[in-house]
Amino acid sequence: MHNINIPKRAIIETEYTCNLRCKSCTLWHEDYRIKRDEKEKLSREKLEIAYKNLSHSGVKNITYIGGEPFLKDYIFDTASDAKKYGLITSVVTNGTLLDDKKINRIMNEDLFENIIFSIDGDKKIHNEIRGVDNAYQLAYENAKRISYIKARLKIRRPKILIYITVSKLNYKFVKKAIKEITKINPNRIRIQLASSITDDIIKQTNDELSLNAIRTHSYINNISLSESEIRYLKDEIREIKNEFSVKIETEKIIMEKNDLCHFINRDMVITPSGKILICPMLNEINIGNIYNDELEKMYADNNDKINRILQMANSHKLDICSECCVEKILLTHNNYH
């Protein structure tokens, strides 16, 4: 167990089903689900096995993602179970499936430390990106409702975080979006770049690793920003930070260089079938199964492999790192600087 780094946060993927049809994401495509070969159905009982394993290994935080977590009937009960194991829970949502009953349960049972809403523009732009006519209205009103209840009851949780994912589709509308979002009184707004993965990136990464590390990905698209669009965004962000008092965080690479991986050995991904991924981008590399294996043993048995991949990422040898969905790494051919 010497020098074994077990992450403190687990990102739990719920089943790959979603009620939206986002232009930046292919997760909702049938072809994606077939290639990922994740047919397992999650349940409250199954997830409790994961919580025992995570808690025993010192994991502190879990974040539910999807698909859309609130499509799953078990999400409320399982979040309550997780808290019994001392886990701090967060959820990433498109915000469209919440209603008064669900919001009241979240608030009354203190189910989530953070609710992260995805809002990518004003009403027109957001709905175009999300592929549903009323996606913006629902997300905005539900976030606003939570904020109102928090203020009325004078409670701190759940924190409301708004993530704006910027691409060719919306980079000119970030300021307009933030002007409306600030009316919700969120705890924080994060501006991040959309990931845009190509077949060439997948091939280079697999060849460099000499592994079938990526078969497909949910971020296969052609919506990345050009150099001039990046410059426009940087100027816009400077103006935004001067104009608005809300806490605004930006993905590091937008405003400065980022040379190091911020995920491996800090976080992990648990797929619907229970596979442990050390990296969300290398989604075919798993080190075991949370339902069958002890987490500490998985990390101990794969320590050399994990550290080799981390070293390659930090040495800028893997093109996929330039499109990381957490913190992109600056490669020589990035447009960002």
C-alpha positions in Angstrom: 0.0 0.0 0.0 3.1 2.3 0.0 2.5 5.5 -2.0 -0.9 4.5 -3.2 -3.1 7.5 -3.9 -6.8 6.7 -3.6 -8.9 9.6 -4.8 -11.2 11.5 -2.4 -14.0 12.0 -4.9 -15.9 9.5 -7.0 -18.0 10.6 -10.0 -20.9 8.1 -10.3 -22.3 7.8 -13.8 -26.0 6.9 -13.8 -27.3 5.1 -16.8 -26.6 6.8 -20.2 -30.1 8.1 -20.7 -31.1 11.7 -21.1 -34.2 13.7 -21.9 -32.3 16.3 -23.9 -30.6 16.2 -27.3 -27.6 18.4 -26.9 -25.5 19.3 -29.9 -22.3 19.1 -27.9 -22.9 15.5 -26.6 -23.4 12.1 -28.2 -24.2 10.2 -25.0 -27.9 10.1 -25.8 -27.1 8.4 -29.2 -27.9 4.7 -29.4 -24.5 4.1 -31.1 -22.7 5.6 -28.1 -24.4 3.3 -25.6 -23.8 0.2 -27.8 -20.0 1.0 -28.1 -19.6 1.7 -24.4 -21.3 -1.6 -23.6 -22.9 -0.4 -20.4 -26.1 -2.3 -20.1 -26.4 -2.5 -16.3 -29.3 -1.0 -14.5 -28.5 0.7 -11.2 -30.5 0.4 -8.1 -30.5 1.7 -4.6 -29.3 -1.6 -3.3 -26.5 -1.9 -5.7 -25.2 1.6 -5.1 -25.1 0.9 -1.3 -22.5 -1.7 -2.0 -20.4 1.0 -3.7 -20.9 3.4 -0.8 -19.5 0.9 1.7 -16.5 0.3 -0.5 -15.9 4.0 -1.1 -16.4 5.0 2.6 -14.1 2.2 3.8 -11.3 3.5 1.4 -11.5 7.1 2.6 -13.5 8.6 -0.3 -15.2 11.8 1.0 -17.3 13.1 -1.9 -19.5 11.7 -4.7 -21.0 13.4 -7.6 -23.9 11.9 -9.6 -23.8 12.6 -13.4 -25.5 11.0 -16.3 -27.1 11.0 -18.6 -29.6 12.9 -16.5 -29.6 11.8 -12.9 -33.1 13.0 -12.2 -34.5 10.5 -14.8 -33.6 7.8 -12.4 -36.2 7.0 -9.7 -33.6 5.8 -7.2 -31.6 9.1 -7.1 -33.3 10.5 -4.0 -33.2 7.4 -1.9 -29.6 6.6 -2.9 -28.4 10.1 -2.1 -29.9 9.7 1.4 -28.2 6.3 1.8 -24.8 7.8 0.7 -25.1 10.4 3.5 -25.4 7.6 6.1 -22.0 6.5 5.0 -20.6 10.0 5.6 -20.3 10.8 1.9 -20.9 14.4 0.7 -23.2 14.3 -2.3 -23.5 16.5 -5.3 -25.4 16.2 -8.6 -25.0 17.5 -12.1 -28.3 18.2 -13.9 -29.8 19.9 -16.9 -32.4 21.1 -14.4 -35.5 20.3 -16.5 -37.0 17.4 -14.5 -37.2 19.0 -11.1 -40.5 20.1 -9.8 -41.9 21.4 -6.5 -42.2 18.0 -4.9 -38.7 16.9 -5.8 -37.2 20.2 -4.8 -39.0 20.1 -1.4 -37.7 16.6 -0.8 -34.1 17.7 -1.7 -34.4 20.7 0.7 -36.2 18.8 3.6 -33.8 15.9 3.6 -30.7 18.0 2.8 -29.8 15.5 0.1 -27.1 17.4 -1.8 -24.3 19.7 -0.9 -24.2 21.1 -4.4 -26.6 21.1 -7.4 -24.8 21.9 -10.6 -27.0 23.3 -13.3 -25.9 23.4 -16.9 -27.0 26.7 -18.5 -25.2 27.6 -21.8 -26.7 30.9 -22.9 -29.8 32.9 -23.0 -33.1 31.2 -23.6 -32.8 31.1 -27.4 -29.2 29.9 -27.5 -29.5 27.4 -24.6 -32.6 25.8 -26.1 -30.9 25.5 -29.5 -27.9 23.8 -28.0 -30.0 21.5 -25.8 -32.4 20.5 -28.6 -35.6 21.1 -26.5 -37.7 24.2 -26.7 -38.3 24.8 -23.0 -35.0 23.5 -21.5 -33.8 27.0 -20.5 -37.1 28.0 -18.9 -37.3 24.8 -16.8 -33.7 24.9 -15.6 -33.8 28.6 -14.8 -37.0 28.5 -12.9 -36.0 25.4 -10.9 -32.6 26.9 -9.9 -34.5 30.1 -9.0 -37.0 28.1 -6.9 -34.2 26.5 -4.9 -32.5 29.9 -4.3 -35.8 31.4 -3.1 -36.4 28.6 -0.6 -32.8 28.8 0.7 -33.3 32.5 1.3 -36.7 32.1 2.9 -35.5 29.4 5.3 -32.1 30.9 5.8 -30.3 27.7 4.9 -26.9 27.2 3.2 -27.5 24.0 1.2 -27.8 23.0 -1.5 -25.2 25.3 -3.0 -26.3 26.4 -6.5 -23.5 26.1 -9.1 -24.0 27.1 -12.7 -21.7 25.7 -15.4 -21.5 27.4 -18.7 -19.9 25.3 -21.4 -18.5 27.5 -24.2 -18.2 26.5 -27.8 -18.6 27.9 -31.3 -22.4 27.7 -30.6 -22.5 30.2 -27.7 -19.2 32.0 -27.1 -20.7 35.4 -28.0 -23.5 35.0 -25.5 -21.7 34.3 -22.3 -22.1 37.7 -20.8 -25.8 37.8 -21.7 -26.2 34.4 -20.0 -24.5 35.6 -16.8 -26.5 38.7 -16.6 -29.7 36.5 -16.3 -28.0 33.9 -14.1 -26.9 36.4 -11.5 -30.6 37.1 -10.8 -30.8 33.5 -9.4 -28.1 34.4 -6.8 -26.0 31.3 -7.5 -23.1 30.4 -5.2 -20.7 30.2 -8.1 -20.6 30.3 -11.9 -18.0 28.3 -13.8 -17.1 29.0 -17.4 -15.5 26.0 -19.1 -14.6 25.1 -22.7 -16.5 22.4 -24.5 -14.5 19.3 -25.2 -14.2 18.5 -28.9 -12.8 15.0 -29.7 -11.9 13.8 -33.2 -11.0 10.4 -34.6 -7.4 11.6 -34.9 -7.2 12.5 -31.2 -8.5 9.0 -30.3 -6.0 7.3 -32.6 -3.0 9.3 -31.4 -3.9 8.6 -27.7 -4.4 4.9 -28.3 -1.2 4.6 -30.3 0.9 6.5 -27.7 -0.5 4.3 -24.8 -0.3 1.1 -26.9 -3.7 0.4 -25.5 -7.3 0.6 -26.7 -7.9 3.4 -24.2 -10.7 5.1 -26.1 -13.3 3.4 -28.3 -15.7 6.2 -28.5 -16.6 9.3 -26.5 -19.6 11.5 -25.7 -17.7 14.6 -26.8 -17.2 13.8 -30.5 -18.1 17.0 -32.3 -16.5 19.9 -34.2 -17.5 22.9 -32.0 -14.1 23.9 -30.5 -13.2 27.6 -30.6 -10.7 29.1 -33.0 -7.8 31.3 -31.9 -9.8 34.5 -32.6 -12.8 33.1 -30.8 -10.7 32.2 -27.8 -9.4 35.8 -27.7 -12.9 37.1 -27.9 -13.9 34.9 -25.0 -11.0 36.0 -22.8 -11.8 39.7 -23.3 -15.4 38.9 -22.5 -14.5 37.1 -19.3 -12.4 40.1 -18.2 -15.4 42.4 -18.7 -17.7 40.0 -16.9 -15.4 39.7 -13.8 -15.3 43.5 -13.6 -19.0 44.0 -14.0 -20.6 41.2 -11.9 -20.0 40.6 -8.2 -21.0 36.9 -8.2 -18.1 34.4 -7.8 -17.0 33.4 -11.3 -14.5 30.6 -11.9 -13.0 29.8 -15.3 -11.4 26.7 -16.5 -7.7 27.4 -16.0 -6.6 27.0 -19.6 -8.8 29.8 -20.8 -7.0 32.6 -19.0 -3.6 31.0 -18.2 -1.5 27.9 -18.9 -2.3 24.5 -17.5 0.4 21.9 -17.8 -0.7 19.2 -15.3 -3.5 16.6 -15.0 -6.0 17.6 -12.3 -8.0 14.3 -12.3 -5.9 11.1 -12.0 -5.3 10.1 -8.4 -7.6 13.0 -7.3 -10.9 11.7 -8.7 -12.3 8.5 -10.2 -15.3 7.6 -12.4 -17.6 4.7 -11.6 -19.6 3.6 -14.7 -23.1 2.2 -14.5 -21.7 -1.3 -14.5 -19.3 -0.5 -11.7 -16.1 -0.2 -13.6 -13.5 2.2 -12.0 -12.0 4.6 -14.5 -8.9 6.5 -13.5 -9.6 9.1 -16.2 -12.9 10.2 -17.7 -11.3 10.6 -21.2 -9.6 7.2 -21.2 -13.0 5.5 -20.8 -11.8 2.0 -21.8 -9.1 1.8 -19.2 -10.6 0.4 -16.0 -8.8 -1.0 -12.9 -11.6 -3.2 -11.5 -15.2 -3.2 -10.4 -16.5 -1.4 -7.3 -19.1 -4.1 -6.8 -16.6 -7.0 -6.8 -13.2 -5.7 -5.7 -11.8 -3.7 -2.8 -11.0 -0.1 -3.9 -7.7 -0.1 -2.1 -6.6 -3.3 -3.7 -7.5 -2.0 -7.2 -5.4 1.1 -6.8 -2.5 -0.9 -5.3 -2.5 -3.6 -8.0 -2.6 -0.9 -10.7 -0.3 1.7 -9.1 2.5 1.4 -11.7 0.0 1.6 -14.6 -1.8 4.6 -13.1 1.4 6.5 -12.5 2.7 5.8 -16.0 -0.4 7.2 -17.5 -0.3 10.3 -15.2 3.3 10.9 -16.2 2.4 10.7 -19.9 -0.4 13.2 -19.3 1.9 15.6 -17.5 4.5 15.2 -20.2 1.9 16.2 -22.8 2.1 13.0 -24.7 -1.6 12.3 -24.9 -3.7 14.4 -27.3 -6.9 13.6 -25.5 -5.7 15.7 -22.5 -6.1 18.8 -24.6 -9.9 18.1 -24.6 -10.3 17.0 -21.0 -13.7 17.6 -19.6 -12.3 18.6 -16.2 -9.2 20.8 -16.8 -7.7 20.8 -20.3 -3.9 20.6 -20.6 -2.0 23.0 -22.9 -0.4 21.1 -25.8 1.8 22.8 -28.4 -1.0 22.7 -31.0 -3.7 24.1 -28.7 -5.4 27.3 -29.8 -5.7 28.7 -26.3 -2.5 30.7 -26.1 
